[in-house]
Amino acid sequence: MTTLIGKPLPRPDALGKVTGAAQYPGDLVRPGMLHIKVVFAHRPHARIEAIDTSAALATPGVVAVLTAADVPFNAFGLIDNDQPVLCGDKVRFEGDKVALVVAESKAAATLGAKRVQVTYSDLPVISDARAAMQPDAPLVHESHGSNILFHMPIRKGDIAKGFAEADVILEDEFHTSWQEHAFLQPEAGIAYIDEQGRVVVETAGQWLHEDRRQIAAMLQLPEEQVVVRYAAIGGAFGGREDLSIQHLLALAAWKLNRTVALVWSREESMIGHNKRHPFSIRCRWGARRDGTITAVEAEVLADGGAYASTSVEVTKVATLFANACYDVANISVDGYAVYTNNIPCGAFRGFGAPQAHFAAEIMVTRLAHALNMDPVEIRRINGYREGDLESTQHPLPPGVSVLECLERCVQEMQVRFPSAPPSEQPHLKRGVGIACGIKNVGYSFGFPEQSTATVELFGEAQIERAVVRVGAAEVGQGTHLALRQIAAETLQLPLEAVTMITDDSSEAPNAGSVSASRMTLMGGRAVHDACIAALQRWHDEERPAEATVQYRPPATTKLDPVTGAGIPNYCYGYTAQAVEVEVNTLTGQVQVLQIISVHDVGKAINRQQVEAQIEGCLAQAVGYALLENFQMRDGKILTPYFSNYLLPTARDMPTQVVPVILELADPNGPYGARGVAEMALVPLAPAIAAAIHDATGVWLTQQPMTPERVLAALQEAK
């Protein structure tokens, strides 16, 4: 019997990526290729009075200028079709696209784009999410009738009774900011018409078949007439779920019947694709003297920016986790997503959970301090247990392990966080913080979740090789190797006997998006079950044998529009984290010294990849918590470059990062596996906030917790 499950096998794509042999979308070249330059609006809210393309068309080398009139169906969106491909009457944020200039060279396209003359009439800018909710606020989308895109209430128990039972009641308001995905490879790709007359787009993304669906709808073509292929992908983190340039490439290739290429600069990427949602969370928590949390009340407000993208779903997740991973009898939460003239926001690693946990986990620690209780003990008392009802009044899916994660984290803390003597430099203060986290694996709230795989077996008397077809993007997380390990283990074949076909919408079936920490569980389960079905056919003397299986997980439901009752998710991942920080009280600088990050992954298919996912995610979490201060003012982006948007470097990361893997098998996952890719980002910021408080006695309620904000809190506390 093979033992590939759990083995830390090396990535087969690693050598090509580190040597430069791998082809990313920006590396793709075809003969006779034209080049595209996008004309951005560069203003947050305005009517388009006229577009004059004559000077651009007269530019040597310019072949065409495409505008809204050239788009067959000028609307797209991952969920709602509320975003124009090219704006013809109105722009709603400064990264809106107005025209495409297509030319024989990049230089000609750039010059031609500068010569496109657009006449605008500026409109009032609504850039504050709370102000956008007012009845008299300027409307971002007149057809919607309101800037409130979505409202989700959750009601459990009796909130008045819960607060009446409380001996301590705390309330506060928390703010989180935008975050840039900052993938290494900006948006790029090529498109052309192939020998069969199909529109082919070669680019980077997270969901082959969804990209194809939206492109086909825009061009008013059957989906079979569109092919999406993924080259090597330099990171995604949710930022490639939405269309950015895929539809622009397809439009130009289809209109001109030429190969076209588009490569965005970093500035274009910063203003052109969606960000993490900023949230404002007002909350009130109550607890008894024995540490039992009796009531949680919250208003969770997401700034969705100019277009819907996934704002509704992100808000659902944040609203669901307003009480984090704690069993609370009485809950009243209202979640809102609103339109503004800010940059649109969409999927980002954690998908609403980090924002909700920033508020919730800080409030739990503050309750502990108010009750003179150990922050660990209050979590032991209230942490979810098997069979508990979540806020939607439905029992949690099996595999509840937050307390197991917490206890292991405490064990590691006792070993790795010994009491340090006071610093010889009195302005340097050290502190320790802890937080827990919960995050759904896969899609939620009644979405028709599925993953499909096809397995083909070849050989004579024995199976000699297998071909696995599954439309699963490899965005750096090791999906292809993990799925290959699952197939090889199930088929009892050596790894080299399994071939993966994953990156072509015409060749691989729809496995869903590589997001929501779902692909190992969902895609892996589809591959596993297809292998079992193909093996059965092989044993029935079908040679070669082939089987296609669509795996569907336990059903979820839409939530009741009044109470929020329902089944939101079929699987959760759990984590607990502890951090040690050093705060410079003269500068406000916070240095993270150590991180312990404990995760229940169900089963680690490839332990090395799981540890790498945790460590990489923690780097992104440190940036989100302390450094990445994406700034907007009146709808204008003030930080469009990496020179003024600070990303974490090796100097910002702790020398000690301890990923701890628990393997408490999930009942639905292949070999018990569940997701892990997002989990490390969920509770780190509140753990750091708790450590800052432990060191200095002040609480930070705004993220990122920059030196300026730390100093302001210290000054206010004097």
N, C-alpha and C positions, 0 to 999 in steps of 0.2 A: 504493500500500500504506500502510495506517495505521501509525503508530509510537506507539501508546499504551503499549506495554510499556516500563517504565523511566521514564515521564514522572511528574514530581511534581505530579500533578493535585490540586486542592484537594478536601477532603471535602465532599460535598453536604449532609451532616447538620450541618456545623459551625455554620452561622449559627443554626439553630434551637436548638442546644445552648447557645450563648453568649448568645443573646437571651432565653432562657427560653420560647421557643415550643414546643420539644420536650416531649412528654408522657412523663414517667417514671412508673413504676407508682404512686408515691405521689400523682400528680396525677390519676389516673383516678377519675371520678365517674359514677354512674348513679342514676337516680331511685329513691327508696325504699331506699337502701343501708343495710344494717346494718353494725355495726362489731364486730370481734373483739378480745378481749384474751386473751392466753395466760397461764395459771397455770403458772409454772415451779416446779420442785421446790425450788431454792435450798438443796439439801443434796446431798453427793456420793454417798451410798450408804445406802439405807434401804428397809425394807419399808413398803408402804402398807397400813395397817390399816383405814382408812375414809376415805371422801370424803363430806362433807356439803355439798350444794349448796342447801339450803333457803333459807338467808339470802340467797344470791346471787340465786336465782329470785324472791325477794320484793322485790328491789331495783327501784324504778320504772325502766322502760325496758328491763330485761333480758328478752330473748325466750327464750333457751335457754342451758343449760349442757351442753356435750358432754363425755363422758368416754370411757374405753376401751370401755365397753359399747356405744357408738354407732358403733364402727369395724368395718366388715364384715370386713376382714382387717388385723389390727393389727400389721403388721410391714412394714418397708421397708428399703431399702439400695441403694446404687449397684451393688454386686456381691453382697453377702450380706444377706439379710433378717434382720438381728439387732437392729434398732432399732425399738421400738414407736412408733407414731404418737402415742398418748397412753398414758402409763404407768398400769397398773391394779393391779399387784402389787408392783413394785419400781422404784426409781429408781437410776441408775448414775452420774450426774454432775449437777452443780447446774443445768445448763441443760436437763435433761429436762422434757418437757411433760406436765402432769398433766390439764389441763382447758382447754376453750375457753369463754369467756363471750361470748355474742353479744347485742348490745343495739342500741337505736335511736340511741344516740349514743356517742361515744368516752368521754365522762365516765361514762355509766351502765355501760359495759363495764368501765372501770377500777375503779369502785366495786364492781361485782359480783364482779370477780376477787379483790379484797381480802377479800370475804366468803365465799369458798369455803374451807371448813375441811377440811384434810387432816391425818389422824393418821398419824404415822410412827413406826416403830421403827428407830432408827439401827443400821447395820451397820458392821463394821470397814472403814476406808478404806485402800485400797492406792493410793498415789500415787507410788511409786518404781518405775520400770520394771524395774530389776535385781532388786529385792525381789519384784516380781510374778512373776518366773520361778521362784522357789523352790517346791518341792513342797508346803510347808505354808502358802503364801500364801492369804489369803482370795480366793475366786473371784468375779470380776466377772460371769461367765456360767457358772452351774453346769452347764448343758447341754453346754458345751464341754469340761468336764473339766480344763481347764488355762487359765492366763492367757496361755500362749504361743499366739498366734493363728497364727503362721507361722514356719517355719524354712527358709532357703534356703542350701545349701552350694554353693560353687564351688571346684573343684579343677583346677589346671592344672600339669603338670610334677611336679617332686619338691621340695617345700618345704624338706625337710631338706638336700638337695643345694644348693639355692639359697642358703641361709644359710651353708653350709660354704664356698661359693665367695666369699662376701662378705668384703671387707676392712674395711668399716664397717657396723655394725648399729645402728640407732636405733629406739627405741620410745617411745610416748607415748599419752596418752588425750585425746580431744577431745570437747567438748560443744557442741551447738547448742541453741537454745531454740525455743519456739513463736514464731509470727509471725502477727499479725492481718492479714487481707486489706485492711482499711481502705478498701474502696470508698466512693466519695463518697455513693452512694445506698444507705441501709440497705434491708433486705428489705421489700418492699411489694407489694401487688397487690389485684386484685378477682377474684371468681368469681361465676358466675350460670348459670342454665339457659336455653339459647337456644330459639328457636322450634321447632327440631327435637328438643328434649328432650336435647340434649347438655350435659354439664358443661363450661363454658368457663372457663379460668383465664388471666387476663391479668397477667403479672408480668415478672420478669427471670430469665434463666437462661443456661446454656451449651449445652444440648442439648435441643431441642424434643421430640424423639421419645422420649428416655429419661425426661424428666419425664412425658410422657403415659403411658408404659408403667407407671411406678411408681404413678401416680395411679389408672389403670384397675385395676391389681392390688389396690390398697387398697380400692377401691369395688366390686370384683368385677364390673366392667363390661367389655364389649368395648372395645378401644382406640379404635374408631371413635366411641364414645359420649363420648369425652373430646377436647377441643380445647385446646391450649396455644398462646397467642399472647404474643409478647414486645413490650413497649413499649420506649422508649429505655432503654438499660442504662448505668448509671453505674459501669462497671468490674466486673471479675469475678475475674481472677487465679487461677482454680481454685475460688474460694469459692462459686460458684454451680453447680458440678457436682452437689453433693449437694442433695437437697430440704431446704428450710428451712421455708418457709411455704406452698409450692404445694399440698401435700397437705392442709394445714389449711384453706386456703381452699376447696378442692374438697369436703372433707368437710362443711363448714358449709353451702355452697350446695346440695349434694345432699340433706342432711338437712332443710333448711328451705325449699327451693325459693324462695329469696330471693337477691338480690344482696348479697354480703358483701365487706367490705374489711378489710385488715389492714396496718398500717404499724408496723414495729418502731422503737423508740427505739434510739439508739446503744448504750446499755447492754444492751438485749435482743439486739441484733445481736452484741455482743461475747461474751455468754454462750451464745448460741443456735446459732451456726453454727461449723463446723469451722475448725481452724487448721493452720498448717504443723507437721509432725512435729518434735518435739525428738529429737535423736539423741545417743547415746553411742557413740563409736568408739574402740576400743582397737586399735592397730596397731603392726606391726614391719616395718621396711624394711631391706633389705640392698643394698649396692652394691660393685662392684670399684673399684680405684684409678683405672681408666680412665673411670669414670663410669657404666658399665653397671649398671643396676638388676637385681639377680639374684633378689630374692625380695620378695614382699609378703604379709604375713599380717595378718588383721584380723577383729575381731568388730564387727559393725554392728548396733546395737540401737535400734529405733524405739519410742517411746511412742505407741501408737495411740489411747490414751484409751479411752472406755467402749464404743465401737462400731467395727466394722471399717472402714466407709467404703472408702477406697482404700489402707488401710495395707499390704495384701499387695503391691500393685503398686508403691507408693512404696518399700517395702523392697527389692523386686527391683531397681529402678533404682539405689538407693544401693549395694546389694551389687555390682551389675555394675560400678559406677564406683569401687570401692574402690581401684583402681589408676589412676583418672582416665583420661588419654588416652595412656598409656605402655605400650610393648611389653615385657612382663615374662614371662620363661620359666616362672617358678615362682610360683604364686599359691594361697593357701588363705584363703578368706573364708567366714565364717558370718554370714548376715543373719537377724535376728530382729525380728518385730513382736509386741508384747505388749499385752494389755488392761490398763488401769488405771482408776481412778475420776476421772481427769483429763478435761478437755474432749476430745471426739473430734477426731481429726486426719484431714485428707483432702488433696485436691489443692491445691497451691499452686505458683505459677510456679516451674518448675525441677524439681519433683516428685522429690525425693530427691537430685538431682545437686548442688545447692549444699552440702548437708550432707556428702556424700561428698568433694567437692573441698576443703572446708575442711581436712579432715585430710590428704588425699592431696597436695595442692599444697604445703602447709606442709612435709610430710615430704620432698618432692622438693627444695625449697629448702634445708632443713636438711642433707640429704645433700650437696648441693653445697658448703655451707660446711664440713662435716666433711672433705671431700675437697680443700679449697682450690681449688674450681672455680667458674667463673662460673655462676650459676643459669640463664642462658640456654643455656650450652653443655650442661649435663646434660639439658636439655629437647631440644636438638638431637640428642643421642645416642640418647635413648630414645623420642622422640615417635613416635606411630603413623605408619606409612607404608602405602601401597597394598599390599594383600595380607597384611598382618600378621594374626595370629590374636588375637582378643580373649580375655578370660578364659574365655569359654565354648567355646574351642577351635574357633571358626568364623571364617573370613576376614571382615574388616570389609566392610560394604557399599561399593560404589564411591563415589569422591568424597572420599577422605581428604585433609584439607587443614590439619591442625593446624600443620604445619611452615610452610606458606605464611602462615598467620595469625601465627605467632610471628615470622617474619622481617620481615613488614610492621610488626609492633608494635615490633620493635627499631629499624627505620628511623625510625619516628615518634619513638621515645624519643630518638634521637640528635639530632633536630631540636628537640624540644620540652622535653627535660629536660637543659638544659646544667648543668654543675657550678656550683652556687651558692656564693658566698663564705659563710664562717661567719656565723651571725646575731650581731648586736651584743647580743642578749639571750640569754645562755647557757642559759637554761631552755627556749628554743625550739629544737627539734632537727628537721631535715628528713631524710627518707629516701625511697627509691624501691623499689618492689616490682613483681614481674611474676608472672603465673600464666596457665595455659592451661585450656581447658575443652572438654568434649564433652557433648552431650545428644542423646538420641534424638528424632527427629521422628516423631510418630505413635505409635500403640499397639504394644505389644510382647508378646513371650512367648506367641505363639499366639493372641492375641485376634483374632477375625474382623473385621479392619479393612476398612472400606468407606466410600465416599462416593457418593451418588446425586444426579444433576441431570437436569432436564427442560428442553429448549429448544424453543420454538415460534417459527416464522418466518412472517411475514405480508407480503403485498404482491401486486402484479400481475406485471408482467414482471420486476421486480427486487424484492429483499428490501428492504422499507421499514422494518420494525421487528422486534424480537425480544423475547420474554418468557423470562426465565431463572428457573426455579423450583429453589431449593436451600435446604434448611433449615439455614442458617448464621447463628448469632447474631452481631450486631454489638455487641461489648462495649467498644468504644473503640479497637480496633486497626486499623480500616479495612478489615475483611473485605469488606464489600459493595462498596466502590469497587474493590478489587483484583480481585474476581471479575467485576465489570462490565467492567473493563479487559481482562481475559482474554477475555471473551465478545466484546467489540467488536473486539478485535484479530483473533480467530479468524474472525469473521464478516465482517470488513472493513466494519464499520459505524461511523458516528460514535457517540460515547459516549451522546449523548442519544437515540439510537434503541433503546437497550437498557433494558428495564424489568426490575427485580429483584423477585421475590416470595420472601421469605426467612423471615418471622417468624410463620408460621401452620402448625401441624402438619397441618392438614387441606388445605392448599394447596401445601405445599412438601415434596418427598421428603426422606428422612433422609440428611443429609450427615455425621452423626456430631457429636461434641462440638467446640466451639471451645476446644480445649485441646491440650497436647502439641505446640505449634507446628505443628499439622497442617493447618489449614484452607486456607492458600494452596496447599500441595502437594496435599492430598487433594481438597478441594472444588474447587480450581482445576483439577486434572486432570479431575475429573468434568465440570465445566462445559466445559472445552476439548474433551473427547471427545464430549460431547453435541452441541456446536456442529458438530463435524466430521460426526457422524452425521446431524444435521438438514440440513446443507448437501447431503449426498449425496441425501437424500430430495427436497430441493428441486430438485436437478439432474435427478432422476428424474421430475420433473413432478408431484410431490405438493405441492399448494398449498391451504391452508397446510401447512407441513411441521412435524412434531413428532418428537422422539427423546428417549428416556430412557436414560441410561447409568449403570451402576454401576461405578465404578472400584475395583479391588482391587489393592493393591500387592503386591510380592513377599512370599511367605509367611514368617512367623516361626513358631517352635515353642515349646512348653513345654520347660523345661530338665530335664535328667535329675535325678531327685531325690537322687542320690548324688554325682554329679560336677559338676552344673550345666552339662553340655555341651548345646549346642543353638544355634539361631539366634534371638537375642533381638530384633533390630531390622532394619528394611529401609532406614533412612536415619539419618544423624547430622548434626548441625550442629556446627561447630567455631568456637572463639574464642580470642583471646589478649588480655590486658589488662595495662596498666601504670599504676601510680598514683604520684603524689608526695603525701606527707603532711607535715604539721607537727605535732609532738607537744609539748604544753606539759608539761614534766616536773614542774611545781609543782602542776598541777591534774589531770593525766592526760587532758586534752582532746585529741582527735585531729581535726584539720581536714584534709579531703581537698582538695588544691590543684589537682590535674590528674588527669584520667582519659583514657587512650587505650584505646579498645575496638574491636578489629578482629574482623570477622565475615565468614565465607564464607556468603553467603545464596543461593548458586546463581545467582539472577537477581533483582534488585530489580524487582518488578512496578510499585511506586510508590516511588521513591527517598525522597521526603519522608516517607512513612509508615514506611518502614524505619528511617530516622534517628530519627524520633520514638519508635518502639518501643524503640530502643536507649537513647535518652536517658531516657525514662520508666522503663524497667526499671532503669537505673543509679540513679535516685533511690530506688527500692524496695530496691535492693541496698545502697546506703549506709545506709539505715535498718536493714536486716537485720544488717549488719556491725557497726554502731556504736551504734545508738540504741534499737531497739525491743525493750525488755526486758519481754516479757509474763511475768508472775509468777503462780505458783500455789503454794499451801501447803495440804497435807492435802486436796487436791481442791477448794479454794476459789480462785476467781479474785480476785487482789488488784489487778488493773489493768483494770477494766471501762470506763474512760472515756479519752478522748483527753487529758484533763488529767493523767493519770498514766501513760499509755502514749505515749511520745514518738515522734512521726513526724518524718521529715526535712522541713525547710522550705527555702526558697530560701537562707537563711543557711548551711545545712549542706552545700549542694552546691558543688562547685568552680566557679570562674569559667571554667575551661577544660575542656570535655568534647568529646572528639574522636571521633566515630563514624567508623570506616573500613570501607567496604564492599568486600569481594572478591566477584567473580562468577565462580565456577568451577562451571559448570552441573551440576546433579544430573540423572542419567539418567532419573529418574522424574517429576520435577516439570514443571508446565506452563511452557514456555519456559525450562526449567532451574531453576525456583525451588525453594527448600527453605525451611524455617521459620527464624524468627529471634526470635520474641517472648519466649522464655525465656532465651536464651543469655547475655545480658548479666549475668544474676543469678548465673550458675554460678561463675565464678572470682574475683569481685571481693573477697570477704571474705579469702581467703588472700593475694591480692595486697596488700591493706591490711595484713594481719598481717606480711607480708614487709617492707613499707615501714616499719612501726613498729619491727621488728627492726633494719632498716638505720639508723634514726634513733637508737635507744636501746640496742640490743644485747639486748633481751628479747623472748621469744616469748610470745604470747597463745594459749592453747589453748581458751578458752571464748568463745562468741559469744552475745550481742553484746559487743564489746570496749569496754565502758563506761569512763568515766574512773576509776571505782573499781577496776576490774580492771587497768587500765593502771598506776595508782599502786601497787596491791598487787604487781604483777610487778616494778616498779622497786624497791620496798622489799625484796622478796625477793632481788633481784640484788645489793644492796649488801653 
